[in-house]
Amino acid sequence: MLTELPPGAEAGAALAALGDSGELTRLYGSEPDGTLDPVVLRGLLGDAHARLRPGVVLSLLVHLASAAPLLAEHGRTATGLVALAATDTNSGSDLTALSTAVEIGPDTVVLDGAKRWVTSATTAGHALVLARHRPGRHFTNFTWVLVPLNAPGVTVRASDTTMFAGSGVGHVDFSSVSLGRSALVGRPGRALAVFARHMAVERLGSAAWAIELCRKAIADTARALELRTVGDEPLRHAPLVRHRLAECAVRVSALHGLWTTSCRRIAVDRDTTAAAVLKAASSAVVDRVLGECAHLQGADGFASGGVQQLRAEAAVFGIGGGTTEVVLGNVADRLDVVLNGLAS
């Protein structure tokens, strides 16, 4: 369904192609309710990774796995690409400390604040904005607001980075943005609970992408080393190289197994603990595998678009959707549950 798109296509064009081909119906069902088929999601992300730039895949991941399902859960349809704006300027992953605020009136809502490093900020038509509607850190103090990114008072600027081409990553400022009450998504006070459920599915999608990214990086490295020789022997056949490539394949295979056994629990049951385990595991595998591939490719890895650039961009797996340290904290909080799940 993406084969007709040029490699430089943007996320909006890819999303439209998925809709026209019926793939979004396969993903969400004929009557979307906020759930999705994880196997279909994995296939779509794999196809996107094979065809499109990593930044575009990142943009599609956020929309397909979290923004669109979150809207569907509340009976709303995502018309075009939607950004998910959760991270504030200073609070980072500590969402209960965010300062972006919405004042809810009888007929209107007024939004003020700033979001940073928002995927699809410069390419989406709307943003789902996490904002507080009353002071304090309690999880019931937050709500979602669907904001047109061309609304008066909204300022969008691209982030100062050369990475993630096609992701539309940017910063968004809201200055007295006045909208109708229909801009509220869901009941005020339920935003963080809803966010946790859908972030679990985004972590599932991220791990699926990580598997495909690592699989392709290992295959590309093996092919490259087949063409380089030491003496009369292809470098790929050297014992140390064979073992390192095999170790990478074993790590990705283990991640694939974890994804396969937990995908339904995460996508259907919204098991946030299983999602945290998968997120932490995928981050570690991506870091190790791309590091090995970069080392084995040597100077060739520094070519434009090479594995060293991919390795730098792939650091997002340890940051986006919650840092590795945050998800490890989640796992630690539920350590007994995780260990009991490993019992025979």
N, C-alpha and C positions, 0 to 999 in steps of 0.2 A: 504493500500500500504506500510505501515511501520511496519506491524505486524510481518513480517518475520525477521526484524532486531533485534539483541540483544540489551538490554537496554544500553550497553556501546558503541554502534555504534557512529562513528564520522559523522560530517556533510556531508563530501564528499560521504560517503556510502549512507546516507539518500537521498542526492540529486540525486545520480545515481538511487536509487530505484524509486524516483518520476518520473524521466525521463523514465525509463523502463516501468512503469505502465501507462504512458500517462497523468499523472497528470499535468505535466508542460504544455502540450498542452491545457488542460482544463483551466489552469491558465492564459496563455498568448495568446491563440488562435493559429491557424495553421500558421499564418504569424505574428510573434511578431513585435509590433511597439512601445513598451514602455509602453503600458497600460496593465492592468490586471483585472481579475474578483475578486472583494473584498470578495465575499462570498466564492469562492473557496480558496482564501488565508486564510481566517479565519478557514475554515475546515482543511486545511493542518497544520496550526499552532496548532490547537486543537489536531489533531492526534499526532503531534510531541511532544506536551507537555505531552500527556498521555503515551508516549512510551519512550521518550529520556530524557537525562539530560538537565537541564535548559540552560547550556552553549551551548549545541548543538542547542537548539531551537533559542537562540540568534544569533548564526552563520547563521542558515537557514533564519531567519527573515531578516537580513541585505542583504543577497544574493538575496532572492526571491523578496523582496519588493523594493529594491533600486539599487543594483549593476547590476543585470541581466536586469531589465527594462531600466536602463540608457544606457547600451550598446545597447540594442535592438532599442532604439529610434534613434541611429546613425547607424543602419544597421549592428551591430556587434553581434556575438553570444558568449555567455558565455560558454566556453568549460571547465567545471569543476567549482569548488568553487572559487568565486572571493571576495576578501576583498575590503572594501571601506575605503581608508585612507585619512581622511580630517583633523583631529585634529593634530596641530603641538605641539612641545615641550612646548612652553611658551604661545601661544596665546589662547589655549583652544577653546571655542565656538566662539571667535572673529575671524572668518575665514578671514576677510579682513586684519588682522594683521599677517597672517602666513608668514613664511620666506622660506619655501620650494620653490625652484625656478627651472624653466625649461628654458633653452636657446634653442630657435627654429632656426635651420639653414635650408639651402635649402634642405638637404637630411637627416639630423639627428637632434635629440634632445638630450640635455644633462641635466640630473636631479641631483640636489643637495639638501640636507635637511634632515629632520627627522620627522617621524610621531610617535605619542604615543597612546597607548591604542587602537590599531587597532584590531577589532574583526576578527578572522580567519587569522591573520598574520602568524601563524606557521603551518596552515593547508591548506591554499589556494595555488593555483598555480600562480595566478596573483593578483595584487592590482590595483584598480583604484585610482590614486593619484591626489589630488587637489593641484595644484602648480600655482605660479604666473609667468607670462611671461614678466611682466614689473613692475617697482616699483609703489608704491602708493596704496591707499585703495579703489580706484574706482572699482565697481563691474565688470567692463569689463577687469580687469587686470589678470584674472585667466583662467586656462584651465585644462582639464583632460588628464592624461597620463596613459595608460595601461602598467603596468610594470610587466614582469616575475619576480617572487620573487627569482629565482635562477640566475638572470642576474649578470654579474660581477659588483662589486661596491655596490650591495645590501646586507645589513646585517640585519638579523632578529633574535631577541631574545625574549624569552617568558617573559611576564610581571611577576613581583614578587608578585604573589597573589595566595592564595589557593582557591579562589572563581571561579565560572564560568567554572568548569571542562568541557572540551570538546569544549570550545568556541575558542580555539586557539588564545586568546588575547595576543598581543605582541607589541613590539616596532620595528620600521623599520628605518634604516639609509640608505641614498642614497649618494654615493660619486662618483661624475663624472660618473654617469650611462649613457652610450651612447646607444641610440636606434634609429631605423629608424623612419622617420616621420609618418609612419603608426601607431606608438604608440599613436599619438594624437587622442583623442576621441572627435569628434565634432569640431566646429570652435573655435579657440582661442578667448577668451573674453566672451564666452557664459556659462562658467562652473558654475558660481554661480546661474544664472537663472535656468539652468537645475537641479542643486543640490536642489534648493528650491522645485521644482515640485516633484521630486522623494523622497525628505525627507518627504513631506506631506504624501505620500503613505506609507512610512516606519512607520510614526507615526500612521497611520490607522492600520497597521499590529501589531504594538506594543500594541495598545489599545485592539485589538482582543485577543492577547495573555494574556493581563492583565485580561480580563474577564474570560478566561478559568482558569488561575492561581488562581484567587480569588474564583471562583466557586468550584474548587477542594479543596482549602484550607478550605473553610467553611464546605463542605461535610465531609472532613477528620476530622475536629474538632468536628463536631456533632457526628460522629461515635465514636470517642475516648471518648467523654463525656457521651455517652450512656453506656459505660462499667465502668465508675467510679460512685460510689454511695456516697451519703450523707445520713446517716441513711439507710433507705430502698429504697430511691428514686434515680434513675439515675440523675447524676448532670446535664445532658442535660435538664431535666424537671424543674429545678429550675427557678422561674420567671425571675430573673435577667439574667441568662444565655440565656433563651429563647429570651428575648428582645434584647440582644446583638447580638445573631446570626441572629435574624430577621432584625436588623438594618443593619448588614453587607449585607444580601441578598437584602435589599432595595437599598443600595448604588450600588451594582453590577447591579441590574436591571435597575437603572437609567443610568448607564454607557452603558449597552447593548442597551437601547433605543436611547441614543445619537449616538452610533455607527451605529445603524440601519438606523436612519434618515439622517446621514451625509455621509455614506460610498460611495454612488455614486458620490456625489459632490466632494469628495476628490479624489477618484480613477479615475474618468472620467474627471471631470472639473478642477481638481488640485486646489481646493479651499484651499489655504494655511491658511486662517483665521480659517476655520472650523477645519482644522488639528491641529492648535495651541490650539483651545478650547478643542478638544478631548484629545490631549496630556496632557494638564494641568489637565483635569478632571481625566484621567486614573491614573496619578501619585498620585493624592490625594486619590483616592479610594484604590489603592494598598497599600499605606502607612497605611491608617486607617484599612482596613480589615485584613491585615497580622499582624498588631499590636494587634488587638483584638483577633485574633486566637492564637497568641503567648501567650498572657496573659491568655486566657482561658485554654490552654493546660498545663500551668504551667511548672514544671521541665521537663516533657516529651518532651517539645518543643526543649530542648537543645540536644536531641539525635542526633547522626550523621545523616546528611541528613534531620533533622527535620525542623519544621517551623521557628525556629530562624535562621538557616542558610539560608533558603529560603527568610526570611524577609531581611536579610543583602544583599543577592544578588539582591533582587527586588528593592533595592535602585537605580538600574540602570534605572528604569522607570522615575526617576526624573532627570536623567543626560544624558543618551544616546539619541541621536537625538535632542539635544538641552536641556539645563537645564530648569527646571520649571520656573525659573525667566526670562529666555530669551523668552520662549513662552508666558508668561504672559505679557511681554513687547509688543510682537506682538499683543496680544489681546487688550491691552490698546491702541495701535496705531489705531486699527479698532473698537473701542468700539461702535461707533454709528451703524456700520454695524451689529455687534453682537446683540445689543439691538433691532434694527429694525427687525432682523430675529426672535425675540421672540414675536413680536406683533401678536395679533390674527387677 
